[in-house]
Amino acid sequence: MNRNAPAAKTVLISGASIAGPALALWLHRYGFVPTVVERAPELRTGGYKVDIRGTAIEVCRRMGVLDEIRAKSTDMRGGSYVDGAGRTIGELPADIFGGRVEEDDEIMRGELARIIHDRTRDDVEYLFDDSIAALAEDADGVTVTFESGTVRRFDLVVGADGLHSNTRRLAFGPEERFKRHLGAYISIFTAPNHLGLDRWETYHALPGKLLCVYSSAGEADAKNLFVFSAPQDVPYDLRSVADQKRLLADTFAGDGWEVPRLLGHAAAADDFYLDSMSLVEMESWSKGRVVLLGDAAHCASPASGQGTGLALTGAYVLAGELARAHGDHTVAFARYEERMRPGVEQNQRMAEGFVKEMTVGSKWKIALRMFMVRTLPKTPWKNLIAKKIRDGIQAAANAVPIEDYSAPVAGPAAPRPNVAA
């Protein structure tokens, strides 16, 4: 530990999705003063269902939010694959479909964001409808200029602002240096539940494409999910929602099943999302007093199913190491990365394989998969196959071991940073 380094107290966190508020929760408990800045004008409560499994379960228990997560569980019953005429090819129960065991659960991303925000809003300063415009670090801290024009000083800055992290761009360089496209895109949006699904997900596979419609507990509407193979340089402006919707419509034009109706829902959706399935790979997640967390540091893509788990675990470890090092970021950042990186890389490797599985490129391979889905429930070795699937997922979900971090005896809390004159 660097005894000459001043102990960090004030921490600016960019991003109010999952990782940022989770980090703020832990930092406040350890006596730090976190501030969360979010570009959106209010808390974003959309998104798809996310898994809480493995190490993340224990982290949520220690956060004190596990019971609330259980109460908002998607409670999915299972899923099925259908052909172009909508006929069921095969069905599987939720545990096999999701590779879940014991305490594993699932919740809508927006519900989880709301739970953590509600736990922190009385103790943490949130700055919505603003963003970091510039960072200027010196020996004693970081001067942050916000898009609003406000200038403030913080001891540390954390980028928890996702795949397209603004903090990473400002502190480390252009996104293209760190993002690796996996050859597929994903889109999701809310739409009327015209299939009448009840805690059920329905899949339809096409060469290079996969569609899923699902409805979870307590949701009147459905989520529509599209995955498709595509090179990185698609001829669309992916900063434009209109172009994103046009890309989706052009890619699935002429496809059967419920695709025309789903594309109609996409055109009208006000929560439409489309992005590449990409990894973020960096030699280091920190630079001076700036550190990255969650997808900003090590996105494993939605294909991993572990982005939320890694975000929650990373927040726990980063805050714990800062507390253990008494605010010495030079020690804490190194320990945080040392503990997280092997598990992160394991999940990223898994994601690469899953993307290929989601976008099978030939009809005969799809037919083989449908045969397996149809026959698996009837085979005597179904439990062995299911166990093999679960074991791989569980190994990834438990790839980051966690420790017990005891908060040091805290001195008087630092005041919130003042606006510079």
N, C-alpha and C positions, 0 to 999 in steps of 0.2 A: 504494500500500500504506500502510495506517495503521501507522506506525512506533511509535505509542504503544499500540497494542492488543497485549495479551499473546498470544503464539503458542499456539494450541490444541494440546493433546496428547491429552487423554482424550476419547473419542467414544462415546456410547451409541447403539447402533443398535437400533431396535425392528423385529423381524421376521427370522425365520431361514429364509426361503424361498430365493429366488435372489439378489435385489438386496442384501439385508443381508449375507450371508456373502461375496458377491463384493466388496462395499465393504470389509468387514473384512480380506479378503486384501490388497487394495491398501494400505489404511491401515497395516497392520502392516509391509509392505515399506518404506513411506515413513517409518517411525519413530514413527507414532502408536500409541496404546494403545486399541484398540477393544474394546468389550463389546457382546455381542448378547443381547437379551432376547426371549424367545419365549413367547407365551401357551400354546401346546401343551405337553404334558408331555414330548414327545420330538420329534425331527425328523420332519416330515411328508413322507412318501415316496410319497404318492398323486398323482393328477392325470392329465392327458392328455399326449399327445405334443406337444412344442414344437420349433419350428424354430430352427436355428442357421445363420444366413446373413448375407451381406453383412458389415458392419462387425463384427458379433458374432463372426465367425470369427476375425478378427485379434485381437480382445480376448481370446478364449479361448486363442489361440496364445500371447499375451503372458502370460496367467495361468499357462500351463504345463499346461492341462487338455485341450487339443484331442485328444491321442491317446487319452485316457480316454473322451472323448465319442465318438470314432470307434469305439472298442471296444464301446460300449454303444448303437450306432446302432439305430434301429428296423428298418432295412434293409427298408423297405416296397417291395413289388414293383409295386403298382398298386392300382387300385380299380375298382369297377363300380357301376352303378345297376341296381336291380331293380324290377319292377312288384309289384303287390299279391299276385301268385301266386308271387313269388320268382324269376320268369324274368329272366334277364339282358337288359337293354336295350342296354347298351354298356359297354365296358371301355377304360380308359386306363392307360398306364404311369405309374409313380410320379413321374417327372420332370415330366410334363405335369400330372398331378393336383396336385402340390405346387408347381409353378412353380419347380423347382430347377435350378440350374446348378452346374457345376464342383465346388467344395468344399462346397456347401451340404449340411447334414446335419440329422438329426432324432433326438431322444432323448426318453425319458419324463421328465417334469418331476421325478419323484421320484428318478430316477437322477442327474440333473444336480445336484439339491439335495445328494444324498449325496456326490457327487464334490467339490463345493466345500466342504462341511462337513468332509470328511476332510482336505482340504488346510489347513484353518484351525484345527481343534480343538485342536492342540497349542500354538498361538500366541495364540489368541483366547479370552477368557472368554465362555462361553455360560451364560445363565441361563434354563433351561427352566421351564415351569409358573409363569410370572410375567408381569406386564405393568405398564405405566406407569399410575399412578393420578392423578398430578398433576405439573405442571411449574411451577417458580418461577424465573424468570430474573432475574439482576442483572448488573451491569457486568462481573463477573469469571467468570461461569459459570451453570450451571443446576442447581438443586437438584431432584432427581427423587425422588418418593415412589412406591414400587412397591406393587402390590396386596398383596404379602406383608407390607407394613409397613416394609420396609427403606427407608432414606433415604440417598441418595448424591449426590455432586457430580460433574459432568462439565463439560468445557469446551464441548462441542457435543452436540446430540441430533439424530439422523437418523431420520425416520419412513420405514421401508421395509416397512410393514405392510399393503400392499394397498389394494384398492378401498375397503374399509370401515375405513380407517386410524384407529386410536385416537389416534395422535400428531397427525394432522391435526385431529381433533375438538378435542383439548385445546388446541392452539396456534393454530388458525385459525378454528374455529367448526363448526357443525353440517354434517354430510355433505350435506344437501339443498342447501346453497349452492353446491356444487361438482360434484355428480354430475348428469349428463344422460343420462336413459334413452333408449336407441335403439329401443325398441319391441319387444324380444325378450328371451327368457330362454334360458339354456343349462343343461343338466344332464348329468352324466357319472358313471359308476360302473363298478366291476369286476363281471363276471359270468362264468359258465362259457362257454366257447367252443363253444356248441352248434351253430354253423354250420360248425365245422371250418376256420376261416380260418387261413391261413399267410402272415403279413406282407402282409395284404390288407385293404382297407376296402370295405365294402358299404354303399351309400346307398339310401335310399328316400325319395322326396319326396312330400309331400302339400300341399295349399293352406295356406300359412302355417306349415308344419312341415317339418322335415328330420330324418331319423334316420340314424345311422351306427353300424355295428358293425365294429370292427377288432381285429386281433391282430398284435402286433409281434414282432420277433425275441426269442427267449428267454422269451416270455411264454406260459404254459399257458392262462391265462384271456384274456378279451376285454374291451375297453372298449366300453361302450354310451353313445352320445352322442345327446341329444335337443336340438333347437332349435325354439322356437315363438314366434310373434308373441303379444304380450300388452301391455296398457297397464301403466303403472307401478303403479297402485293395484289390484293383484289382491287379492281378499278372503281372503287367507291371511296367517298370521303367518310371514313368511319367516325369522324367527330360530329357528323350530321345524323340525327335520328331519322330524318327522311331518307337519307341514303342507306342507312342501316336497314330500314324497312324494305326499301327497294331491292337491296341485296338478297334479303330473305325471300321475297316474292319471286325474284328472278331465279334463284337457286332451286326453288321447289315448284316452279311453274310446270304444270302438266302432270304432277304426281297425284296419285289417287288417294284412297281411303278418305279421311276427313280433311285432307290438306287444304282444299279450296276454302272451306269454312274457317279453318284455323288461320289461314292467311288473312281472311277478312277481319277476324278478331285482332290480328296483329296490326293491321292498318289503323284500327280505332283505339288501340291500347295506349293509355297514358303513362304506363309504367314499363314501356318496352325497353328491353336490354339486349344488346348484342356485343360480343367481344371475342377476341381470339382466345384459344386455349394455348396459353403460353407459360413458360417457366421464367422466373427471375433468378439469375445465377451471378453471384458477386464474390469477389475474392475476400472482401471484408464488408461487414454490415455497419461499420462505424467509421467516422472520420472526425477526429477531434472531439468536439462536444455534441456532435450530431450522430444519432444512431437510428437504424431502421428496424421496424417491427412488422411481423405478419407478412402479407403479400408484398408489401413494399420492399422487404428484404429478400424474400425467398418464395415467391408465389409458386405453388405446386399445381396450379390450375384447378378448375372445378372437377376435373377428371379424377383427382386424387381422393375426393370426398373428405379431405383432411384439412382444408384451408382454415376452417373455423377452429378446429381442435388445435392446430399449430399456433393460431393467433392467441387463443386463450392461454395455452401453455407458455408461449413466448412472453406474454405480458406478465405472467406469474414469475417466470425465471428472471426477466430483466429487472423487475421491481425488487425481487428478493436479493439479487446480486448487488443492486445499488444500496439496499439497506445494509447488507452484510459488509459492504465496503465503506459504510458510513458516508455515502455520497461521492466517493472517489470514482469518477467515471472511467479513468484510465484502467482501473482494475476491473470494475464491474462489467464494462462492455466486452472485455476480452473473455471473462468467465461466462457471460451470457452466450456469446457466440460458440465458445468451446462446448458448452452443454447442449446447445440446440442443433448445431450444424450436422452431426452424423444422422440424427433422426430426420431432419429436413431432407437431406439428400436421399435417404431411403424412401421417403414419401414421393419425392420427385421422380425417382426411377419407377415407382409403381404407377404414377400418373402417365408416364410415357406409354406403358403397356396398356393401360385402360383406354387411352384415347384411340388406339388402334382397334381395341375391342368394340368401342362405341361406333366406329365408322368402318365396319367391315366392307371391303370393296367389291365383292363378287356375290352373285345370286346363290351360287352353290354353297359358299361359306355361310350365308344367311340361312339357307335351307338346313344345313347341318346344325346350326345353333337352334333353330326351331325344333328340329328333331330331338335335341337334347332337352330343351325346355318341356316338350310334350311328354317325353318318356321318363324324365328324372323322378317325378313323384311316384312312379310305379316300379322303379328299380330297387332291388334289395340292397344295393350299395349307395343309395341316395344320401344316407347320413354321412358316409365317408367323403363323398364328393362335397357335400355342404360344409363339412368340417374343414376340408382343404381350402375352400374359398374363404371361410371365416378366419382360419389361422393366418392367412396372408394379410388380410385386412387388419386383424387384431395386432399382428406384429408391427405394422406400420403405425397403428393408433397408440401403441405403447413404446414407440421407438425413442421417445425423449423421457428419460427418467427424471423425476423431480425430487427435491429435497424439502425438508422443513426449514423455512426461513423464519427466524425469530427477529422481530423488530428490535433495533437497538433502543436504548432509553432515549426518547426524543427530547430535545430542548424545546424552547419556545418556537412555535410555528413561524416560519418566515411570512411576512406580509405578501399579498399579491403584488406582482411587478407593477410599477407605476408607468403611466404613459410618459414618454419622453417629451421634454419641452420642444 
